[in-house]
Amino acid sequence: MDKQNILNHINEFSAEQLYNFIKEGLVTLEELRKTELLDNSMRKAISRLLETDAKVDDNAWEKVRYSSNLHDVLDWINQNRNNRNINEAKKLADYLKKRIDDIDQEKKKILAKICRNPNSYAPFEIKSFLDDATFSKQDLINCMIPQSAIDNLDQVHAPQLYLGKTPEKIPEGFTEVYLWGHTGSGKTCALGAILHMADKKGYLNIASGPGYDYAHTLKNIFSDDNIADDFLPAPTPLETTQYLPFTLNRASEKKKRSVSLIELSGEIFKCFYYVNGNLDFPSQFHEDTYNSMKSFLRSNNRKIHFFFIDFDRNNRPDENGRTQSDYLSAASTYFNNNDVFGKSTDAIYVVLTKSDLLHDENEKTISPERRQEVAKNYVNENYRSFINTLKDKCRKYSINGGKLPFLTFSLGRVYFKEICNFEGSEALKIVEILMERIRGTRQNIFDFLNK
């Protein structure tokens, strides 16, 4: 039966038959009406049938109208192909398909970031992704995240570090070891790892005083169980310059190396920027940090400097629009304008932290054997002004035989910015540098402190 045949023989069909033709899409009520062959009673009868049918259609549509389940909507479409809401249902299905595709693309994007850098997200973000079913724990395992790190997501707690009072000056008679680095560069974690490995080797004896509790807590952050169950501390508060006196010696040695390790707040680099620009310090804390550094550097003690550069920061601007490179360049200017290094400096080292995140041009992780070479090239390319300043100081004052050594540093594997599977080989390298570069004496730091 075709449309024209129906229109030519309207009077031969019942209201129910014409209603069915309309339902099958062969003709419309308006087309029937325009023939003027459809009497009023027949039109009303067909309209009543259509209204009843519309209510049935709408009731059926209401069941899936607000559904977020694509499978349910597609099932409804297959079972209700003649429903007057079929086009709306198809639009809903298209929307849900796009949303699923968008979610899948976002999932792939997030997991790709995690696979490349397991510190792309903090624990609370990972837990939110898991709770929202953005991805599963198995997806994390497929990204080489160990089960222990996943299990510890709900256990994360930053170690409580109680900082000692910053002394006005450092007593004479031992070697000052300075840890420099922009905020978040990993100095505090590196210090904890160094103390841990020195203690593990049996070299370490921590002196009493303001930094005593801080040093003990730091060295105990890390374990050697090869499990991702160590939790990292927060960055050093800006107002604190931490002073840690200790000795290092092997059991067979009679002489001890007296060390005063000075962990400078990362804000010191901002202080250089303010000084270079003749700007006021934004707080008393900044001024105190700057003055403490100047006071310490004026001492006659031998000095070793470690400059930590954060690979993971990737030179991103901070809240003030300045990059790590800007602050290191500010340090270069300050060092050139002030006699920071001189005859009292025994060694200067540049340390690229988080070096386990180094990748080659094919996005493959750099092997530990190649890290040194790649790190050196990376630092020279990205922080040339700062590196050239340090090289110049090494040549000018015959520090390190006129050369600037580069070191890589890694805590092992860090996951979600706070969970660590500690591996101490690179921390041990720094311990051995201290053992080699610091002269032992029969009189040690405890003798000086007890005077």
C-alpha positions in Angstrom: 0.0 0.0 0.0 1.4 3.4 -1.0 0.5 6.9 0.0 -1.4 7.8 -3.2 -3.5 4.7 -3.1 -4.4 5.5 0.5 -5.3 9.1 -0.3 -7.5 8.0 -3.2 -9.5 5.5 -1.2 -9.8 7.1 2.2 -13.5 6.3 2.5 -12.7 2.6 2.1 -10.6 2.4 5.3 -11.6 2.5 9.0 -10.2 4.9 11.5 -8.1 2.1 13.0 -6.6 1.3 9.5 -5.8 4.9 8.7 -4.2 5.3 12.2 -2.0 2.3 11.5 -1.0 3.8 8.1 0.1 6.9 10.0 2.0 4.9 12.6 3.8 3.0 9.8 4.9 6.4 8.3 3.0 5.8 5.0 0.9 9.0 5.4 0.2 11.8 7.9 -3.1 13.0 9.4 -2.5 16.4 7.8 -2.2 14.8 4.3 -5.5 12.9 4.9 -7.2 16.1 6.1 -6.1 18.1 3.0 -7.9 15.6 0.6 -11.2 16.9 2.1 -12.4 13.2 2.0 -11.8 12.7 5.7 -15.0 13.5 7.6 -15.0 15.2 11.1 -15.9 12.1 13.0 -13.2 10.0 11.3 -10.6 12.7 12.0 -11.5 12.9 15.7 -11.4 9.1 16.0 -7.9 9.0 14.4 -6.8 11.9 16.7 -7.9 10.1 19.8 -6.0 7.0 18.8 -2.9 9.1 18.1 -3.2 11.0 21.4 -3.5 7.7 23.3 -0.5 6.4 21.4 1.4 9.6 22.1 0.9 9.0 25.9 2.1 5.5 25.6 5.2 6.7 23.6 5.9 9.4 26.1 5.6 7.0 29.0 8.0 4.6 27.3 10.4 7.4 26.5 10.4 8.8 30.0 12.0 5.5 31.2 15.2 6.3 29.4 15.0 10.0 28.7 17.5 10.9 31.4 19.5 7.7 31.2 23.3 7.9 31.2 23.6 4.3 30.2 24.2 4.0 26.4 23.4 0.3 26.4 19.9 1.0 27.8 19.2 3.8 25.3 20.3 1.6 22.3 18.1 -1.2 23.6 15.1 1.2 23.8 15.8 2.4 20.2 15.8 -1.1 18.9 12.5 -1.9 20.7 10.7 1.4 19.9 11.6 2.2 16.3 8.1 3.7 15.6 8.0 5.8 18.8 7.4 9.4 18.1 10.5 10.3 20.3 12.8 8.1 18.3 14.8 11.1 17.0 15.3 12.4 20.5 16.5 9.0 21.6 19.0 8.9 18.7 20.3 12.3 19.8 20.7 11.0 23.3 22.6 7.9 22.1 24.9 10.1 20.0 25.6 12.3 23.0 26.4 9.4 25.2 28.7 7.8 22.6 30.6 11.1 22.4 30.8 11.4 26.1 32.1 7.9 26.4 34.6 8.6 23.7 35.7 11.8 25.5 36.0 10.0 28.8 38.0 7.3 27.1 40.3 9.9 25.5 40.7 11.7 28.8 41.5 8.3 30.5 44.2 7.6 27.9 45.6 11.1 28.4 45.8 10.8 32.2 47.3 7.3 32.1 49.9 8.4 29.5 51.0 11.1 31.9 51.2 8.7 34.8 53.1 6.1 32.7 55.6 8.8 31.7 55.9 10.4 35.1 54.3 8.7 38.1 54.4 12.0 39.9 52.0 13.7 37.5 49.2 13.6 40.2 49.1 13.7 44.0 47.5 10.9 46.0 44.2 12.7 46.5 43.9 13.2 42.8 44.6 9.5 42.1 42.1 8.4 44.7 39.5 10.7 43.1 40.2 9.1 39.7 39.7 5.7 41.2 36.5 6.7 43.1 35.1 8.1 39.9 36.1 5.0 37.9 38.1 7.2 35.6 40.5 4.3 35.6 41.1 1.2 37.7 43.9 0.0 39.9 44.8 -2.5 37.2 45.3 0.4 34.8 47.8 1.8 37.4 49.6 -1.5 37.6 49.8 -1.5 33.8 51.6 1.8 34.1 54.2 0.0 36.2 52.9 1.5 39.5 53.6 -1.1 42.2 50.8 -2.6 44.3 52.5 -1.3 47.4 52.2 2.3 46.2 48.5 1.8 45.3 47.9 0.2 48.7 49.5 3.1 50.5 47.3 5.8 48.8 45.1 5.9 51.9 48.0 5.8 54.3 49.9 8.9 53.1 51.1 11.2 55.8 53.9 13.7 55.4 56.5 13.3 58.2 56.3 15.9 60.9 59.6 17.8 60.9 60.3 20.0 63.9 62.8 22.6 62.7 65.6 23.9 65.0 66.3 27.5 65.6 68.6 29.1 63.1 71.9 30.1 64.8 73.3 33.6 64.5 76.7 32.2 63.4 78.5 28.8 62.9 81.4 28.0 65.2 84.8 27.7 63.6 86.6 24.4 63.1 84.6 22.3 60.7 83.5 22.1 57.1 80.3 23.9 56.1 78.2 22.0 53.5 75.6 24.1 51.8 72.5 22.7 50.1 71.2 25.3 47.6 68.1 24.9 45.5 64.8 26.5 44.4 61.7 25.7 46.4 60.6 22.1 45.7 64.0 21.1 44.2 64.3 18.2 46.5 66.9 19.5 49.0 65.1 18.2 52.1 64.5 14.8 50.6 68.2 14.7 49.5 69.3 15.6 52.9 67.2 12.9 54.5 68.6 10.3 52.0 72.2 11.5 52.6 71.8 11.2 56.4 70.1 7.8 56.0 72.9 6.4 53.9 75.7 7.8 56.2 73.9 6.3 59.1 73.5 3.0 57.3 77.2 2.9 56.6 78.0 3.6 60.2 79.7 6.9 59.5 77.1 9.3 61.1 77.1 10.8 64.6 74.6 13.7 65.0 75.6 16.5 67.4 73.2 17.8 70.0 71.6 21.1 69.4 68.8 22.8 67.5 68.9 20.5 64.5 69.2 17.3 66.5 65.5 16.1 66.3 65.2 17.4 62.7 68.2 15.3 61.6 67.0 12.1 63.3 63.5 12.4 61.9 64.9 13.1 58.4 67.2 10.1 58.3 64.4 7.8 59.4 62.1 8.8 56.6 63.6 6.2 54.3 63.8 2.5 54.6 65.6 -0.2 52.6 62.8 -2.7 52.2 62.4 -2.2 48.4 58.7 -1.4 48.9 56.9 1.9 48.0 56.0 2.7 51.6 58.1 5.7 52.5 56.4 9.1 52.6 58.2 12.3 51.6 58.3 15.5 53.7 57.0 18.9 52.6 59.4 21.6 51.4 61.4 23.6 53.9 59.5 26.6 55.2 60.7 29.8 53.6 61.8 31.4 56.9 64.1 28.5 57.9 67.8 28.0 57.3 68.5 24.7 58.9 71.8 24.0 60.6 72.8 20.4 61.2 76.1 19.6 62.9 77.4 16.0 62.8 80.6 14.0 62.3 81.5 11.4 59.7 84.1 8.7 60.2 84.7 5.1 59.4 85.1 2.7 62.2 88.7 2.1 61.4 89.5 5.9 61.4 90.8 7.8 64.4 90.1 11.2 62.9 86.6 12.5 62.4 85.2 14.8 59.8 83.3 17.6 61.5 80.5 18.8 59.3 78.0 21.6 59.6 75.3 21.0 56.9 73.3 24.0 56.1 70.0 23.5 54.3 69.0 26.9 52.8 65.4 27.7 52.2 64.5 27.8 48.5 63.3 31.3 49.0 66.9 32.4 49.1 66.9 32.5 45.3 63.9 34.9 45.4 66.0 37.0 47.8 68.8 37.2 45.2 66.2 38.4 42.7 64.9 41.1 45.1 68.5 42.3 45.9 69.5 42.5 42.2 66.4 44.5 41.4 66.7 46.8 44.5 63.3 45.5 45.6 62.0 45.3 49.1 61.8 41.9 50.6 58.1 40.8 50.8 58.4 39.7 54.4 60.6 39.7 57.4 61.1 36.0 56.9 62.8 36.7 53.6 65.1 39.3 55.1 66.0 36.9 58.0 66.8 34.1 55.5 69.0 36.4 53.4 70.8 37.8 56.5 71.5 34.3 57.9 73.0 33.2 54.6 75.3 36.3 54.5 76.4 35.7 58.1 77.2 32.1 57.5 79.2 32.7 54.3 81.4 35.2 56.1 82.9 32.5 58.3 86.5 31.2 57.8 85.4 27.6 57.8 86.0 25.4 54.7 83.0 25.2 52.5 81.4 22.8 50.0 78.4 23.8 47.9 75.8 21.6 46.3 73.4 23.3 43.9 70.2 21.3 43.4 68.3 21.8 40.1 64.8 20.3 39.8 64.4 18.4 36.5 60.7 17.9 37.1 60.0 21.6 37.4 60.8 21.9 33.6 61.2 25.7 34.0 57.5 26.3 34.6 56.7 29.9 35.8 55.7 30.2 39.5 52.9 32.3 40.9 55.0 35.4 40.1 55.6 34.5 36.5 59.2 33.6 37.1 61.0 30.4 36.2 63.6 28.3 37.9 66.0 29.6 35.2 65.1 33.2 36.2 66.0 32.6 39.8 69.2 30.7 38.9 70.2 33.6 36.7 69.5 36.0 39.6 71.8 33.8 41.7 74.5 34.2 38.9 74.2 37.9 39.0 74.4 37.9 42.8 77.4 35.6 42.9 79.2 37.8 40.3 78.5 41.0 42.3 79.4 39.5 45.7 82.3 37.4 46.9 80.3 34.3 47.7 83.0 31.8 46.6 86.7 32.3 47.3 89.7 30.6 48.9 87.5 29.0 51.6 85.6 27.0 49.0 86.8 23.4 48.6 84.2 22.2 46.1 81.1 23.1 44.1 78.8 20.5 42.6 75.7 20.8 40.5 73.1 18.1 41.2 70.1 17.4 38.9 67.4 16.0 41.1 64.6 13.6 40.1 66.9 12.3 37.4 65.0 9.0 37.2 62.5 11.0 35.2 65.0 11.7 32.4 63.7 10.5 29.0 65.4 10.2 25.6 64.0 11.5 22.3 61.8 8.4 22.0 60.3 9.0 25.5 62.2 6.0 26.9 63.6 6.3 30.5 67.3 7.0 30.5 69.3 4.2 32.1 71.3 5.0 35.2 74.5 4.5 33.2 73.6 7.3 30.8 72.1 9.7 33.3 75.3 11.6 34.0 75.9 12.5 30.4 72.2 13.4 29.7 71.9 15.4 32.9 75.0 17.4 32.1 73.7 18.3 28.6 70.3 19.1 30.0 71.6 21.5 32.6 74.1 23.2 30.2 71.4 23.7 27.6 68.7 25.0 30.0 70.6 26.9 32.7 73.6 28.2 30.7 74.1 31.5 32.5 74.1 30.0 36.0 76.3 27.1 35.0 78.8 29.4 33.2 79.0 31.5 36.4 79.8 28.5 38.5 82.4 27.3 36.0 84.0 30.7 36.0 84.2 30.6 39.8 85.8 27.2 39.7 88.5 28.4 37.3 89.1 31.7 39.1 89.6 30.1 42.5 90.9 26.7 41.4 88.0 24.9 42.9 87.6 21.3 41.8 90.8 21.7 39.8 89.1 24.4 37.8 86.2 22.2 36.7 82.5 22.0 37.6 81.3 18.4 38.4 77.8 17.3 37.7 75.9 14.8 39.7 72.5 13.1 39.2 70.3 12.4 42.2 67.3 10.2 42.6 65.5 8.8 45.7 64.7 5.6 43.7 61.2 5.6 42.5 58.7 8.2 43.7 55.0 7.8 43.0 52.2 10.4 43.2 54.7 13.0 44.6 54.6 11.6 48.1 55.2 7.8 48.1 58.7 6.5 47.7 60.4 3.2 47.1 63.8 4.3 48.3 67.1 3.3 46.6 70.1 5.0 48.1 73.0 4.6 45.6 73.0 8.2 44.4 72.7 9.5 48.0 75.6 7.3 48.9 77.7 8.9 46.2 77.3 12.3 47.9 78.2 10.7 51.3 81.4 9.3 49.7 82.2 12.8 48.3 81.9 14.2 51.8 84.1 11.4 53.1 86.7 12.2 50.4 86.6 16.0 50.4 86.4 16.8 54.1 89.6 16.4 56.1 89.4 14.5 59.4 90.8 16.0 62.6 91.4 14.5 66.1 89.3 17.3 67.5 85.7 17.1 66.3 82.6 19.2 66.3 81.5 18.0 69.7 84.6 19.5 71.2 83.8 22.8 69.6 80.2 22.8 70.6 81.0 21.8 74.2 83.5 24.7 74.7 
